Each structure stands twice: as structure tokens, then as C-alpha cells.
Amino acid sequence: RLFDDPPHTDPARAQLFLYNLTTIPRIALRSADGKTPVITSVASGHSAHVIVNAVSVALAVFDGRSLLKPLGTLELARGASFSVFAEGERGAVSVLVVKAQVSVK
């Protein structure tokens, strides 16, 4: 499966991607306490992204209202881009968070 991700074009804000590579029909990215949705309802085999203000925030991946994996605190700096990859099946989900590297010529 190929994902066509849009480029990050807003240097004043941060960008987050969530990839659902699990067998779980839908997952979401929320604040760690589950109260604030960030990216909602990403179907299995798909991805979604959001542009957010630069903040330091604790996030987690959820299956509906159930916590799958906490991500810890991410420093969402201006111009930063993070990808959250969730893979596996219910009860055995692994999550990888990757911050994009920018090379300057």
C-alpha cells in the first residue's frame, strides 16, 4: 500500500499523520486523557493528517474510547512534522512515532 502524503507547507504550525496499519477497523489520535480528539476515525489501511498549533502535548492512540497505546509528550514545534504508525492486531498493537528530518542545502 502506498500513501500519498501532502507536503508540510505551514512553517508556523506543526503537522501530524496517523497511519492505521492494524487490523482494527478504526483508530484515533487523542490527548492522553482521551478528552481531546486530534485525528478521528482512521480506517484500517488508511492514514489521515492534521495541521496543529505548536504545543507540547501528551497524546495516545485509541480504539473508540479504549486506550491502545500512550505516546508520551510530543514537542510539536513550528514547522515540525510527526508520523504515528500503529500496526498489529487488537491486544498486540505496536506504535512508532517518527519526526521528519529536514535537510537544508
C-alpha positions as a Markdown table, in Angstrom:
| # | Residue | x | y | z |
|---|---|---|---|---|
| 1 | Arg | 0.0 | 0.0 | 0.0 |
| 2 | Leu | 1.3 | 3.4 | -0.9 |
| 3 | Phe | 0.4 | 6.6 | 0.9 |
| 4 | Asp | 0.4 | 10.0 | -0.8 |
| 5 | Asp | 1.1 | 12.4 | 2.0 |
| 6 | Pro | 0.7 | 16.1 | 1.4 |
| 7 | Pro | 3.8 | 18.3 | 1.9 |
| 8 | His | 4.1 | 20.4 | 5.0 |
| 9 | Thr | 3.7 | 24.0 | 3.8 |
| 10 | Asp | 2.8 | 25.9 | 7.0 |
| 11 | Pro | 6.1 | 26.8 | 8.8 |
| 12 | Ala | 4.1 | 28.4 | 11.7 |
| 13 | Arg | 2.3 | 25.2 | 12.6 |
| 14 | Ala | 3.1 | 21.5 | 13.2 |
| 15 | Gln | 1.8 | 18.6 | 11.2 |
| 16 | Leu | 0.7 | 15.1 | 12.5 |
| 17 | Phe | 0.0 | 12.0 | 10.5 |
| 18 | Leu | -1.7 | 8.8 | 11.8 |
| 19 | Tyr | -1.3 | 5.6 | 9.9 |
| 20 | Asn | -3.7 | 2.7 | 10.8 |
| 21 | Leu | -1.7 | -0.4 | 9.8 |
| 22 | Thr | -3.6 | -2.5 | 12.3 |
| 23 | Thr | -6.5 | -5.0 | 11.8 |
| 24 | Ile | -8.6 | -2.7 | 14.0 |
| 25 | Pro | -11.4 | -1.2 | 11.8 |
| 26 | Arg | -10.9 | 2.4 | 13.1 |
| 27 | Ile | -8.4 | 4.1 | 15.4 |
| 28 | Ala | -8.0 | 7.7 | 16.6 |
| 29 | Leu | -5.3 | 10.0 | 18.0 |
| 30 | Arg | -6.4 | 11.9 | 21.1 |
| 31 | Ser | -4.9 | 13.7 | 24.0 |
| 32 | Ala | -3.5 | 11.2 | 26.5 |
| 33 | Asp | -6.6 | 11.6 | 28.8 |
| 34 | Gly | -8.8 | 10.8 | 25.8 |
| 35 | Lys | -10.8 | 14.1 | 26.1 |
| 36 | Thr | -9.5 | 16.0 | 23.1 |
| 37 | Pro | -9.7 | 14.4 | 19.6 |
| 38 | Val | -6.7 | 15.3 | 17.3 |
| 39 | Ile | -7.3 | 12.8 | 14.4 |
| 40 | Thr | -10.5 | 10.8 | 14.5 |
| 41 | Ser | -11.7 | 7.6 | 12.9 |
| 42 | Val | -8.8 | 6.4 | 10.6 |
| 43 | Ala | -9.8 | 3.2 | 8.9 |
| 44 | Ser | -7.6 | 0.2 | 8.8 |
| 45 | Gly | -5.1 | 0.5 | 5.9 |
| 46 | His | -5.5 | 4.3 | 5.7 |
| 47 | Ser | -4.0 | 7.5 | 7.0 |
| 48 | Ala | -5.1 | 11.0 | 8.0 |
| 49 | His | -3.3 | 14.1 | 8.9 |
| 50 | Val | -3.9 | 17.4 | 10.7 |
| 51 | Ile | -2.1 | 20.7 | 11.0 |
| 52 | Val | -1.9 | 21.9 | 14.6 |
| 53 | Asn | -0.6 | 24.8 | 16.6 |
| 54 | Ala | 2.9 | 24.4 | 18.1 |
| 55 | Val | 2.4 | 23.0 | 21.6 |
| 56 | Ser | 3.8 | 20.4 | 23.9 |
| 57 | Val | 1.2 | 17.7 | 24.3 |
| 58 | Ala | 0.8 | 14.2 | 25.6 |
| 59 | Leu | -1.0 | 12.0 | 23.0 |
| 60 | Ala | -2.3 | 8.5 | 22.8 |
| 61 | Val | -3.8 | 6.1 | 20.2 |
| 62 | Phe | -7.4 | 5.0 | 20.9 |
| 63 | Asp | -9.8 | 2.3 | 19.6 |
| 64 | Gly | -13.1 | 4.1 | 20.1 |
| 65 | Arg | -13.0 | 5.0 | 23.8 |
| 66 | Ser | -10.4 | 2.4 | 24.7 |
| 67 | Leu | -6.7 | 3.4 | 25.1 |
| 68 | Leu | -4.4 | 1.3 | 22.8 |
| 69 | Lys | -1.1 | 3.0 | 23.4 |
| 70 | Pro | 0.1 | 6.1 | 25.1 |
| 71 | Leu | 2.7 | 8.1 | 23.0 |
| 72 | Gly | 4.1 | 10.3 | 25.8 |
| 73 | Thr | 4.7 | 14.0 | 25.3 |
| 74 | Leu | 5.5 | 15.3 | 21.8 |
| 75 | Glu | 7.1 | 18.7 | 21.3 |
| 76 | Leu | 5.1 | 20.0 | 18.3 |
| 77 | Ala | 7.3 | 22.8 | 17.3 |
| 78 | Arg | 6.7 | 25.2 | 14.5 |
| 79 | Gly | 7.4 | 23.5 | 11.2 |
| 80 | Ala | 7.7 | 20.1 | 12.8 |
| 81 | Ser | 6.1 | 17.0 | 11.2 |
| 82 | Phe | 5.4 | 13.8 | 13.0 |
| 83 | Ser | 4.1 | 10.4 | 11.8 |
| 84 | Val | 2.4 | 7.9 | 14.1 |
| 85 | Phe | 2.4 | 4.4 | 12.8 |
| 86 | Ala | 0.1 | 1.9 | 14.5 |
| 87 | Glu | 0.4 | -1.8 | 13.5 |
| 88 | Gly | -0.7 | -5.2 | 14.7 |
| 89 | Glu | -4.0 | -6.5 | 16.0 |
| 90 | Arg | -6.2 | -5.9 | 19.0 |
| 91 | Gly | -4.3 | -6.8 | 22.1 |
| 92 | Ala | -0.9 | -6.6 | 20.4 |
| 93 | Val | -0.7 | -3.1 | 18.9 |
| 94 | Ser | 2.8 | -1.5 | 18.4 |
| 95 | Val | 3.1 | 2.2 | 17.8 |
| 96 | Leu | 6.1 | 4.0 | 16.3 |
| 97 | Val | 6.4 | 7.8 | 16.3 |
| 98 | Val | 8.8 | 9.4 | 13.8 |
| 99 | Lys | 9.7 | 13.0 | 13.5 |
| 100 | Ala | 10.5 | 14.0 | 9.9 |
| 101 | Gln | 14.0 | 15.2 | 9.3 |
| 102 | Val | 14.6 | 18.3 | 7.1 |
| 103 | Ser | 17.7 | 18.7 | 5.1 |
| 104 | Val | 18.9 | 22.1 | 4.1 |
| 105 | Lys | 21.0 | 22.6 | 1.1 |
